[in-house]
């Protein structure tokens, strides 16, 4: 089922004449399932994670083959508390379910976007685009040209 977020992403891509590939697949709940459905290497996947950093929700995107290093995020923002958004918060704030979060902040999602250096290591990025059944694959260069991150730094670990 297509979502309003999926349409927003496609409109931005089309409006900027960006080449991308759409993949419609069975529902995927994990990064590994998504990579298999897209026939893309795991590290090309852009894993989007909504975190509450002290009192602010922020979106973090890293290679799907890596994990978040909360210590690095805590240090970057001089934060006392960091936690994952609950499925209920994700639904109420963005109308999304876990696994469907695309790697975009404003104007697609109402969050500041931070991108891990691991995304820069690949020539393309693949991601679920607002649903568990719709993925987009595009060049990393084009992704950066429209994602407009608030920051890029290293916040991942193996």
C-alpha positions in Angstrom: 0.0 0.0 0.0 1.4 3.3 -1.1 1.7 6.1 1.5 1.6 9.9 1.5 5.3 9.8 2.4 6.1 7.6 -0.6 4.3 10.1 -2.8 6.2 13.0 -1.2 9.6 11.3 -1.9 8.6 10.5 -5.5 7.5 14.1 -6.1 10.8 15.5 -4.8 12.8 13.0 -6.9 10.8 13.7 -10.0 10.7 17.4 -9.4 14.5 17.4 -9.2 14.9 15.2 -12.3 16.7 12.5 -10.2 17.1 9.0 -11.6 16.0 6.3 -9.2 14.7 2.7 -9.3 11.5 1.7 -7.6 11.1 -1.8 -6.2 7.8 -3.2 -5.0 8.3 -6.3 -2.9 6.8 -8.5 -0.1 6.7 -6.7 3.3 10.2 -6.6 4.8 10.7 -6.0 8.5 14.5 -6.2 8.8 17.5 -4.7 6.9 18.5 -8.2 5.8 15.1 -9.0 4.4 15.0 -5.6 2.6 18.5 -6.2 1.0 17.4 -9.6 -0.3 14.1 -8.2 -1.7 16.0 -5.4 -3.4 18.8 -7.7 -4.6 21.3 -5.1 -3.2 24.2 -5.6 -0.8 23.3 -5.0 2.9 25.7 -2.1 3.3 24.0 -0.2 0.5 20.8 0.0 2.6 20.1 3.2 4.4 18.8 2.3 7.8 16.8 5.2 9.3 16.4 5.3 13.1 14.3 7.8 15.0 15.9 8.6 18.4 14.9 10.9 21.2 18.0 12.9 22.1 17.2 14.5 25.5 13.8 16.2 24.6 14.1 16.2 20.8 13.3 13.5 18.2 16.0 13.3 15.5 16.4 11.0 12.5 19.7 9.2 12.0 20.7 7.3 8.8 23.5 4.8 8.6 24.5 1.8 6.5 22.2 -1.1 7.2 25.2 -3.3 7.9 26.1 -1.2 11.0 24.7 -0.4 14.4 24.1 2.9 16.1 26.8 3.9 18.6 24.7 5.9 21.1 27.9 7.0 22.9 29.0 8.9 19.8 25.6 10.6 19.5 25.5 11.5 23.2 28.9 13.1 22.8 28.0 15.0 19.6 24.9 16.6 21.2 26.2 16.7 24.8 23.1 14.8 25.6 22.2 13.1 28.9 19.5 10.8 27.6 19.1 8.9 24.3 16.5 6.3 23.4 14.8 4.8 20.4 11.4 6.1 19.6 8.7 3.6 20.5 6.5 2.2 17.7 3.6 4.3 19.1 5.7 7.5 19.0 6.8 6.7 15.4 3.2 6.2 14.4 1.9 9.4 16.1 4.8 11.6 15.0 5.3 10.4 11.4 2.5 8.0 10.6 5.0 5.2 10.1 5.7 1.7 11.4 9.2 0.4 12.2 11.1 -0.6 9.1 9.2 1.8 6.8 11.1 5.0 7.8 12.8 6.7 4.8 16.1 8.5 5.2 14.7 12.0 4.9 14.0 14.7 7.4 12.2 17.9 6.4 10.1 18.4 4.3 9.3 14.6 4.1 9.5 13.9 7.8 9.3 16.5 10.6 12.8 15.8 12.0 16.3 17.0 11.8 18.3 14.6 9.7 21.8 13.3 10.6 23.7 11.0 8.2 26.5 8.7 9.2 29.8 8.7 7.2 29.1 5.1 6.2 26.5 6.3 3.7 29.3 8.1 1.8 31.2 4.9 1.2 28.6 3.6 -1.4 27.8 4.9 -4.8 24.1 4.3 -4.2 21.6 4.1 -1.3 18.5 1.8 -1.1 15.7 2.4 1.4 12.1 1.6 2.3 10.1 4.6 1.2 7.4 5.0 3.8 6.0 1.4 3.5 7.4 -2.1 4.1 6.7 -3.0 0.5 8.1 -0.1 -1.5 11.8 0.6 -1.9 13.8 3.2 -3.8 17.4 2.8 -5.0 19.3 6.0 -6.1 22.7 7.4 -6.3 24.3 8.6 -3.0 25.3 11.8 -4.7 21.7 12.6 -5.7 20.5 11.5 -2.2 22.8 14.1 -0.6 21.7 16.8 -3.0 18.1 16.6 -1.8 18.3 15.1 1.8 19.6 18.4 3.2 21.1 16.8 6.4 21.6 19.0 9.5 24.9 17.1 10.0 27.1 14.3 8.8 29.4 12.6 11.3 30.4 9.1 12.5 27.8 7.5 14.8 28.0 3.9 13.7 29.8 0.8 14.9 30.2 -2.8 13.6 
